[in-house]
Amino acid sequence: MHKSLYFIVGGVAFLSGCQTLTTPKPAKEPITIQKPVEPEETVVKVEKPVEITDVWQRISLQMKMPIDDQKLVNQYRDWYLANPRHLEIVSQRAEPYLHYIVEELEKRDMPIEIALLPIVESSFDPSAYSASAASGLWQLTTPISNHFGVKSDWWYDGRRDVPAATTAALDFLEYLYDRTGENWLYAIAAYNTGEGRVNNAVRRNQAAGKSTEFWALSLPRETRRYVPQLIALSDVIKNADKYGITLTPIANEPHIAVVDTQSQIDLKLAADLADMNINQLKALNPGLDRWATSPEGPHTLVLPYDKRDVFEQKLAQLDPKDKLNWHRYKIQSGDTVSHIAKRFDTSASFIRSSNNLKNNNIRAGRYLIIPVPPEGADLTTDQLLAQNQLTPKNITYTVKSGDSLWVIAKRYNVSVDDLIRWNRLPKNGALSIGKELTIASRASTNATERTVNYKVRSGDSLARIANKFNVSVDDLIKWNKLHNTKYIQPGQMLRLIVDVSKVNA
């Protein structure tokens, strides 16, 4: 158990003094004799060490950023104080990750206030999205995350992987600190708006003979609010007792561990090895979009800290071939490696390596071994079809006169491409009256569907947000109980149920 001890030691005072004694003698000048004085007992005042058991307390004791008396800082402070429920929710979301983030900041000797940045960015929601196509706890965009080594592919979005995204975000902030003259307020502002805008604002003020402190810079409206929000939040956390705010305690000890699985592994199996529920595993690994980790890596999982040892012990005893469930698939006429990979939620390169294929040439009638979820796991519709395991929940539809794939797809809220793939229709989508089509239930097609929280930005409208996330305005109104008003405000949090594979960048 990690606990930090802070010692406040009183000063050590050594007190000494001199006394002058005169001995009278007749007819002689008095003689002054200096007699050594015994030093008084040394006084040592030592206060009892303060044991830090709460991460919030650990953060507050290390805060050093000045709390400037600015209008926006005061406004945001008032908002946090008037909405204590918000911080309560944030504490619940932050519990698995905050200790980890604090440790990483301390290793780098970065301002501890940065641990609060995910509150401003995403309200500590690892699945949050923004209008600028930023994602995750730290709201990284794809170009930034790629630049700082965070991988994203069809299987995995590293921006939602909290440890990976934290490393990238802190690397990015350190880079911005160097690029903005080693000024942390500039760096934090640049995290929001870009280093170019901040440096240009500084140069403009220098040329005009104006102050170059952050508060004097001309920056975009969102950035002018971004930094004050963090400072106000820091003030509330640091002086919670003074303001009468009770922060939900988060134990000052590791909550998560990052483990190396060494190769692709089925998530249901991984959950079993860790003696946990698969939903709990997925909650800690929101970057994983499929039923297994990515074939190309990273081969890591986030587990509860107390589950790490048992997982690693069981993993070491497991035959690597047993990390995945394999299906023997007979190649059909017209099949391609990429088509088969898409049907089975895997990658073409992994099929090639698993079957010793030097290229994409395959022959109908031969067999391929394909990794698939184990029986009873959450299969995608294509996998169910490939394994002839369609459930009664799926619909059989008989084509009628006047039908088209577009009409049928719209009726059942699926895509035309899905209808073609599920039923192996020709690419032109030709239908014949009386033909039976298999239509998967919505419950079977939501492998990449997630509930996310979206923070409204200046200029947003319900129509724009709906288009961005490929949902309807009516759904936005229903999900957020906006029936009495269609007006939204910057900073407002909206709940969305989205297919992350169909978000418009």
C-alpha positions as CSV (number, residue, x, y, z in Angstrom):
1,M,0.0,0.0,0.0
2,H,1.4,3.4,-1.0
3,K,1.0,6.1,1.5
4,S,2.8,9.4,1.5
5,L,4.1,10.8,4.7
6,Y,4.6,14.6,5.1
7,F,6.7,15.7,8.1
8,I,6.5,19.2,9.5
9,V,9.3,19.6,11.9
10,G,9.6,22.6,14.2
11,G,12.8,24.5,14.5
12,V,15.6,23.3,16.8
13,A,16.6,26.0,19.2
14,F,19.9,25.9,21.1
15,L,19.7,28.4,23.9
16,S,22.9,29.5,25.8
17,G,23.8,32.5,27.9
18,C,26.5,34.2,30.0
19,Q,26.6,35.4,33.6
20,T,29.0,38.0,35.1
21,L,30.0,37.4,38.8
22,T,31.9,40.0,40.9
23,T,33.8,38.8,44.1
24,P,34.5,41.8,46.5
25,K,38.1,41.9,48.0
26,P,39.3,44.8,50.3
27,A,41.8,47.3,49.0
28,K,42.0,45.7,45.6
29,E,40.3,46.3,42.3
30,P,37.5,44.0,41.7
31,I,38.3,41.0,39.5
32,T,35.8,39.9,37.0
33,I,35.6,36.1,36.7
34,Q,33.7,34.6,33.8
35,K,32.2,31.3,34.8
36,P,31.0,28.8,32.2
37,V,27.3,28.4,32.1
38,E,25.7,25.0,31.5
39,P,23.7,25.1,28.3
40,E,20.0,24.9,28.7
41,E,18.4,21.7,27.6
42,T,17.8,21.7,23.8
43,V,14.2,22.1,22.9
44,V,13.0,20.1,19.9
45,K,9.4,20.4,18.7
46,V,8.3,17.7,16.3
47,E,4.8,17.5,15.1
48,K,3.3,14.1,14.3
49,P,3.6,13.2,10.6
50,V,0.5,13.5,8.5
51,E,-0.4,10.3,6.9
52,I,-1.9,10.8,3.4
53,T,-4.6,8.2,2.9
54,D,-6.7,10.2,0.3
55,V,-5.4,11.1,-3.2
56,W,-7.3,14.4,-3.1
57,Q,-5.4,15.3,0.0
58,R,-2.2,14.2,-1.7
59,I,-2.9,16.5,-4.6
60,S,-4.0,19.5,-2.5
61,L,-0.8,19.4,-0.4
62,Q,1.3,19.8,-3.5
63,M,-0.5,22.6,-5.3
64,K,1.7,25.6,-6.1
65,M,-0.1,27.4,-9.0
66,P,-1.2,30.9,-7.9
67,I,-5.0,31.4,-7.6
68,D,-5.4,34.7,-9.4
69,D,-8.3,36.9,-8.6
70,Q,-9.8,37.0,-12.0
71,K,-13.5,37.3,-13.0
72,L,-13.7,33.9,-14.8
73,V,-11.8,32.1,-12.0
74,N,-14.3,33.4,-9.5
75,Q,-17.2,32.5,-11.7
76,Y,-16.0,28.9,-12.2
77,R,-15.3,28.6,-8.5
78,D,-18.8,29.7,-7.7
79,W,-20.1,27.1,-10.2
80,Y,-18.2,24.2,-8.6
81,L,-19.3,25.3,-5.2
82,A,-22.9,25.5,-6.3
83,N,-22.8,22.1,-8.0
84,P,-21.1,19.7,-5.5
85,R,-22.8,16.7,-7.2
86,H,-20.6,17.2,-10.2
87,L,-17.4,16.7,-8.2
88,E,-19.1,13.7,-6.6
89,I,-19.6,12.1,-10.0
90,V,-16.1,13.0,-11.1
91,S,-14.7,11.3,-8.0
92,Q,-16.5,8.1,-8.8
93,R,-15.2,8.1,-12.4
94,A,-11.7,9.1,-11.3
95,E,-11.2,6.5,-8.6
96,P,-9.5,3.8,-10.8
97,Y,-7.2,6.3,-12.5
98,L,-6.4,9.3,-10.3
99,H,-3.7,7.7,-8.2
100,Y,-2.0,6.4,-11.4
101,I,-2.0,9.9,-12.9
102,V,-0.6,11.5,-9.8
103,E,2.2,9.0,-9.7
104,E,3.1,9.8,-13.3
105,L,3.1,13.5,-12.7
106,E,5.3,13.1,-9.7
107,K,7.8,11.0,-11.6
108,R,8.1,13.8,-14.2
109,D,8.0,16.6,-11.6
110,M,5.1,18.3,-13.4
111,P,2.6,20.5,-11.7
112,I,0.1,18.4,-9.7
113,E,-2.7,20.6,-10.9
114,I,-2.5,18.8,-14.2
115,A,-4.1,15.8,-12.6
116,L,-7.3,17.9,-12.6
117,L,-7.2,18.5,-16.4
118,P,-9.3,15.4,-17.2
119,I,-12.1,17.0,-15.2
120,V,-12.0,20.0,-17.4
121,E,-11.5,18.0,-20.6
122,S,-13.9,15.1,-20.2
123,S,-15.3,15.1,-16.6
124,F,-13.1,12.0,-16.2
125,D,-15.1,10.0,-18.8
126,P,-12.7,7.8,-20.8
127,S,-15.3,7.4,-23.6
128,A,-16.0,11.1,-24.0
129,Y,-16.0,12.6,-27.6
130,S,-15.8,16.2,-28.8
131,A,-16.8,18.1,-31.9
132,S,-13.1,18.3,-32.9
133,A,-13.0,14.5,-33.0
134,A,-11.0,14.4,-29.8
135,S,-11.6,11.3,-27.6
136,G,-10.9,9.9,-24.2
137,L,-10.0,11.1,-20.7
138,W,-7.4,13.6,-22.1
139,Q,-9.4,14.5,-25.3
140,L,-6.6,13.6,-27.7
141,T,-7.1,14.1,-31.4
142,T,-5.9,11.4,-33.8
143,P,-3.0,13.5,-35.2
144,I,-1.7,14.3,-31.7
145,S,-2.1,10.8,-30.4
146,N,-0.4,9.3,-33.4
147,H,2.5,11.8,-33.1
148,F,3.0,10.7,-29.5
149,G,2.9,7.0,-30.1
150,V,-0.7,6.1,-29.3
151,K,-2.1,3.6,-31.8
152,S,-5.6,3.5,-33.0
153,D,-7.1,0.9,-35.4
154,W,-10.2,-1.1,-36.1
155,W,-9.7,-3.1,-32.9
156,Y,-8.4,-0.5,-30.5
157,D,-8.5,3.2,-29.9
158,G,-5.5,4.2,-27.7
159,R,-7.0,7.6,-26.9
160,R,-9.5,5.8,-24.6
161,D,-6.8,3.6,-23.1
162,V,-6.1,5.6,-19.9
163,P,-2.5,4.6,-19.2
164,A,-1.5,5.0,-22.9
165,A,-3.4,8.3,-23.3
166,T,-1.9,9.6,-20.0
167,T,1.6,9.0,-21.3
168,A,0.8,10.8,-24.5
169,A,-0.9,13.7,-22.9
170,L,1.9,14.3,-20.4
171,D,4.5,14.0,-23.2
172,F,2.5,16.6,-25.2
173,L,2.3,18.9,-22.2
174,E,6.0,18.7,-21.6
175,Y,6.6,19.4,-25.3
176,L,4.3,22.5,-25.1
177,Y,6.0,23.7,-21.9
178,D,9.4,23.7,-23.8
179,R,7.8,25.4,-26.9
180,T,6.1,28.2,-24.9
181,G,9.0,29.5,-22.9
182,E,8.6,27.1,-20.0
183,N,5.5,28.7,-18.8
184,W,2.9,26.2,-17.5
185,L,-0.1,28.5,-18.0
186,Y,1.0,29.0,-21.6
187,A,1.5,25.2,-22.0
188,I,-2.0,24.4,-20.6
189,A,-3.6,27.0,-22.9
190,A,-1.7,25.6,-25.8
191,Y,-3.0,22.1,-25.0
192,N,-6.4,23.6,-25.7
193,T,-5.7,25.9,-28.7
194,G,-2.2,25.0,-30.0
195,E,1.2,26.4,-29.4
196,G,1.1,28.7,-32.4
197,R,-1.8,30.7,-31.2
198,V,-0.3,31.2,-27.7
199,N,3.1,32.2,-29.0
200,N,1.6,34.6,-31.5
201,A,-0.5,36.2,-28.8
202,V,2.6,36.6,-26.7
203,R,4.6,38.2,-29.6
204,R,1.7,40.6,-30.3
205,N,1.7,41.8,-26.8
206,Q,5.5,42.2,-26.7
207,A,5.4,44.2,-29.9
208,A,2.6,46.5,-28.5
209,G,4.5,46.9,-25.2
210,K,1.7,45.2,-23.3
211,S,2.0,42.6,-20.5
212,T,2.6,39.1,-21.6
213,E,1.1,37.3,-18.6
214,F,-1.6,34.8,-19.5
215,W,-4.4,37.0,-18.4
216,A,-3.4,39.8,-20.8
217,L,-3.2,37.6,-23.9
218,S,-5.8,37.7,-26.7
219,L,-6.8,34.1,-27.2
220,P,-9.9,32.3,-28.5
221,R,-12.9,32.5,-26.1
222,E,-12.8,28.8,-25.3
223,T,-9.1,29.0,-24.2
224,R,-9.7,32.1,-22.2
225,R,-12.2,30.1,-20.2
226,Y,-10.2,26.8,-20.2
227,V,-7.3,27.9,-18.0
228,P,-9.5,29.8,-15.4
229,Q,-11.7,26.7,-15.1
230,L,-8.6,24.6,-14.1
231,I,-7.4,27.2,-11.7
232,A,-10.8,27.6,-10.1
233,L,-11.0,23.8,-9.8
234,S,-7.6,23.7,-8.1
235,D,-8.7,26.3,-5.6
236,V,-11.8,24.3,-4.7
237,I,-9.8,21.1,-4.3
238,K,-7.1,22.8,-2.3
239,N,-9.5,24.6,0.0
240,A,-12.3,22.1,0.1
241,D,-12.6,22.4,3.9
242,K,-12.7,26.2,3.7
243,Y,-15.5,26.1,1.1
244,G,-17.4,23.4,2.9
245,I,-16.9,20.9,0.1
246,T,-16.7,17.2,0.9
247,L,-14.7,15.3,-1.7
248,T,-15.4,11.6,-2.1
249,P,-12.3,10.0,-0.8
250,I,-10.0,8.0,-3.2
251,A,-7.6,5.7,-1.4
252,N,-4.0,6.8,-1.8
253,E,-2.9,3.4,-3.2
254,P,-2.6,1.8,-6.7
255,H,-6.0,0.9,-8.1
256,I,-4.9,-0.4,-11.6
257,A,-2.1,-2.3,-13.1
258,V,-1.0,-2.6,-16.7
259,V,-0.2,-6.2,-17.6
260,D,1.5,-7.6,-20.7
261,T,-0.5,-10.4,-22.4
262,Q,2.4,-11.0,-24.9
263,S,0.0,-11.7,-27.7
264,Q,-3.7,-11.2,-28.8
265,I,-6.1,-12.6,-26.2
266,D,-9.8,-13.1,-26.0
267,L,-11.4,-10.7,-23.5
268,K,-13.7,-13.2,-22.0
269,L,-10.8,-15.5,-21.3
270,A,-8.8,-12.6,-19.9
271,A,-11.6,-11.8,-17.5
272,D,-11.8,-15.4,-16.4
273,L,-8.0,-15.5,-15.7
274,A,-8.4,-12.4,-13.6
275,D,-11.4,-13.7,-11.7
276,M,-13.5,-10.8,-12.8
277,N,-16.6,-10.1,-14.8
278,I,-16.0,-9.3,-18.5
279,N,-18.1,-6.1,-18.1
280,Q,-15.7,-5.0,-15.4
281,L,-12.7,-5.7,-17.6
282,K,-14.2,-3.8,-20.5
283,A,-15.0,-0.8,-18.2
284,L,-11.2,-0.6,-17.3
285,N,-10.3,-1.0,-21.0
286,P,-12.6,1.3,-22.9
287,G,-10.0,1.5,-25.7
288,L,-10.8,-2.0,-26.8
289,D,-13.6,-2.0,-29.5
290,R,-13.8,-5.8,-30.2
291,W,-14.0,-9.1,-28.5
292,A,-10.2,-9.4,-28.2
293,T,-7.1,-7.3,-28.0
294,S,-5.6,-6.1,-31.3
295,P,-3.6,-8.7,-33.3
296,E,-0.9,-6.2,-33.9
297,G,-0.9,-4.9,-30.3
298,P,-0.5,-3.3,-27.9
299,H,-0.7,-6.5,-26.0
300,T,-1.6,-5.0,-22.7
301,L,-4.6,-4.9,-20.4
302,V,-5.6,-2.7,-17.5
303,L,-6.6,-4.8,-14.5
304,P,-7.6,-4.0,-10.9
305,Y,-4.3,-3.8,-9.0
306,D,-5.2,-6.7,-6.7
307,K,-6.0,-8.9,-9.7
308,R,-2.6,-8.6,-11.4
309,D,-0.8,-11.4,-9.6
310,V,-3.4,-14.1,-10.1
311,F,-3.8,-13.1,-13.8
312,E,-0.1,-13.3,-14.5
313,Q,0.2,-16.7,-12.7
314,K,-2.7,-18.2,-14.7
315,L,-1.5,-16.6,-18.0
316,A,2.0,-18.2,-17.5
317,Q,0.4,-21.6,-17.3
318,L,-1.7,-21.1,-20.4
319,D,-0.7,-22.5,-23.8
320,P,-0.4,-19.4,-26.1
321,K,-2.6,-21.2,-28.7
322,D,-5.4,-21.2,-26.1
323,K,-5.5,-17.4,-25.8
324,L,-8.0,-17.4,-28.7
325,N,-10.8,-19.7,-29.9
326,W,-10.3,-20.9,-33.5
327,H,-12.8,-21.6,-36.2
328,R,-12.1,-23.7,-39.2
329,Y,-13.6,-21.8,-42.1
330,K,-14.2,-23.2,-45.6
331,I,-13.3,-20.7,-48.3
332,Q,-16.3,-19.8,-50.5
333,S,-16.2,-18.7,-54.1
334,G,-15.7,-15.0,-54.3
335,D,-14.1,-14.7,-50.8
336,T,-11.1,-12.5,-50.2
337,V,-8.8,-12.4,-47.2
338,S,-10.0,-8.8,-46.4
339,H,-13.6,-9.8,-46.7
340,I,-13.2,-12.8,-44.4
341,A,-11.2,-10.7,-41.9
342,K,-14.1,-8.2,-41.8
343,R,-16.7,-10.9,-41.3
344,F,-14.8,-12.4,-38.4
345,D,-13.8,-9.2,-36.6
346,T,-10.1,-9.7,-37.3
347,S,-7.4,-8.4,-39.6
348,A,-6.1,-9.6,-42.9
349,S,-2.5,-9.7,-41.7
350,F,-3.5,-11.9,-38.8
351,I,-5.3,-14.4,-41.0
352,R,-2.2,-14.5,-43.3
353,S,0.2,-15.0,-40.4
354,S,-2.1,-17.6,-38.7
355,N,-2.4,-19.6,-42.0
356,N,1.2,-19.1,-43.3
357,L,-0.1,-17.2,-46.3
358,K,2.6,-15.3,-48.2
359,N,0.0,-13.1,-49.9
360,N,-3.8,-12.7,-50.3
361,N,-4.2,-15.6,-52.8
362,I,-6.8,-18.1,-51.5
363,R,-8.7,-20.9,-53.2
364,A,-12.4,-21.9,-52.8
365,G,-12.9,-25.2,-51.0
366,R,-9.8,-24.9,-48.8
367,Y,-9.8,-24.1,-45.2
368,L,-8.5,-21.2,-43.0
369,I,-8.3,-21.1,-39.2
370,I,-9.9,-17.9,-37.9
371,P,-9.8,-16.6,-34.4
372,V,-13.4,-16.2,-33.0
373,P,-15.0,-15.4,-29.7
374,P,-15.7,-18.5,-27.5
375,E,-19.1,-19.9,-27.3
376,G,-21.4,-17.8,-25.1
377,A,-19.4,-14.6,-25.7
378,D,-20.8,-11.5,-27.3
379,L,-20.5,-12.4,-31.0
380,T,-21.0,-9.9,-33.8
381,T,-23.7,-10.8,-36.4
382,D,-21.1,-11.7,-39.1
383,Q,-19.5,-14.2,-36.7
384,L,-22.9,-15.7,-35.9
385,L,-23.7,-16.1,-39.5
386,A,-20.3,-17.6,-40.3
387,Q,-20.7,-20.2,-37.5
388,N,-24.4,-20.8,-38.3
389,Q,-25.3,-19.7,-34.7
390,L,-28.0,-17.1,-35.6
391,T,-30.4,-16.8,-32.7
392,P,-34.2,-16.5,-32.9
393,K,-33.8,-12.8,-32.2
394,N,-32.7,-12.3,-35.8
395,I,-35.4,-11.5,-38.3
396,T,-36.2,-13.3,-41.5
397,Y,-37.7,-10.9,-44.0
398,T,-39.4,-11.9,-47.3
399,V,-38.8,-9.5,-50.1
400,K,-42.0,-7.9,-51.5
401,S,-42.9,-6.0,-54.6
402,G,-41.5,-2.5,-54.5
403,D,-38.8,-3.4,-51.9
404,S,-35.3,-2.2,-52.2
405,L,-32.3,-2.6,-49.9
406,W,-32.5,1.0,-49.0
407,V,-36.2,0.7,-47.9
408,I,-35.5,-2.5,-45.9
409,A,-32.4,-1.1,-44.3
410,K,-34.2,2.1,-43.2
411,R,-37.2,0.1,-41.9
412,Y,-35.0,-2.1,-39.6
413,N,-32.4,0.6,-38.8
414,V,-29.5,-1.2,-40.4
415,S,-27.2,-0.3,-43.3
416,V,-27.4,-1.5,-46.9
417,D,-23.8,-2.7,-46.6
418,D,-24.8,-4.9,-43.7
419,L,-27.7,-6.4,-45.6
420,I,-25.4,-7.2,-48.5
421,R,-22.8,-8.8,-46.2
422,W,-25.2,-10.8,-44.0
423,N,-27.0,-12.3,-47.0
424,R,-24.1,-12.6,-49.4
425,L,-25.9,-10.5,-52.0
426,P,-24.3,-9.4,-55.2
427,K,-22.6,-6.0,-55.0
428,N,-25.3,-4.3,-57.1
429,G,-27.8,-5.3,-54.3
430,A,-30.3,-6.9,-56.7
431,L,-33.3,-8.4,-55.0
432,S,-35.9,-10.9,-56.2
433,I,-39.5,-11.0,-54.9
434,G,-39.9,-13.8,-52.4
435,K,-36.2,-14.0,-51.4
436,E,-35.7,-14.3,-47.7
437,L,-33.2,-12.0,-46.0
438,T,-31.7,-12.4,-42.6
439,I,-31.7,-9.2,-40.6
440,A,-29.8,-9.1,-37.4
441,S,-31.4,-7.6,-34.3
442,R,-30.0,-4.3,-33.0
443,A,-28.7,-6.1,-30.0
444,S,-26.5,-8.2,-32.2
445,T,-25.0,-5.3,-34.1
446,N,-23.8,-3.1,-31.4
447,A,-20.2,-4.4,-30.9
448,T,-18.9,-0.8,-31.2
449,E,-21.9,1.0,-29.6
450,R,-21.1,3.0,-26.5
451,T,-22.7,5.5,-24.2
452,V,-20.6,8.7,-24.2
453,N,-20.7,12.1,-22.6
454,Y,-20.3,15.1,-24.9
455,K,-19.5,18.6,-23.7
456,V,-21.3,21.2,-25.8
457,R,-19.0,23.8,-27.3
458,S,-19.6,27.3,-28.6
459,G,-21.4,27.1,-32.0
460,D,-22.8,23.7,-31.4
461,S,-26.4,22.8,-32.2
462,L,-28.4,19.6,-31.8
463,A,-28.3,19.2,-35.6
464,R,-24.6,19.6,-35.8
465,I,-24.0,17.2,-32.9
466,A,-26.4,14.6,-34.4
467,N,-24.6,14.8,-37.7
468,K,-21.2,14.5,-36.0
469,F,-22.1,11.3,-34.2
470,N,-24.4,9.9,-36.9
471,V,-27.5,9.9,-34.6
472,S,-30.9,11.7,-34.9
473,V,-31.9,14.9,-33.3
474,D,-35.0,13.1,-31.9
475,D,-32.7,10.7,-30.1
476,L,-30.6,13.5,-28.6
477,I,-33.7,15.1,-27.3
478,K,-35.0,11.7,-25.8
479,W,-31.7,10.7,-24.3
480,N,-31.2,14.1,-22.6
481,K,-34.9,14.8,-21.7
482,L,-34.8,18.0,-23.8
483,H,-38.5,17.7,-24.8
484,N,-39.3,21.1,-23.3
485,T,-36.4,22.9,-24.9
486,K,-34.1,22.4,-27.9
487,Y,-31.6,25.0,-26.7
488,I,-28.2,23.9,-25.5
489,Q,-25.5,25.9,-23.8
490,P,-21.6,25.7,-24.1
491,G,-20.3,23.5,-21.3
492,Q,-23.5,21.5,-21.0
493,M,-23.0,17.7,-20.9
494,L,-25.1,15.6,-23.2
495,R,-25.5,11.8,-23.1
496,L,-25.3,10.0,-26.4
497,I,-25.5,6.4,-27.5
498,V,-23.2,6.1,-30.5
499,D,-21.5,3.6,-32.8
500,V,-17.9,4.7,-32.4
501,S,-17.1,3.2,-35.8
502,K,-19.5,5.6,-37.5
503,V,-18.5,8.9,-35.8
504,N,-17.8,11.5,-38.5
505,A,-14.3,12.9,-38.0
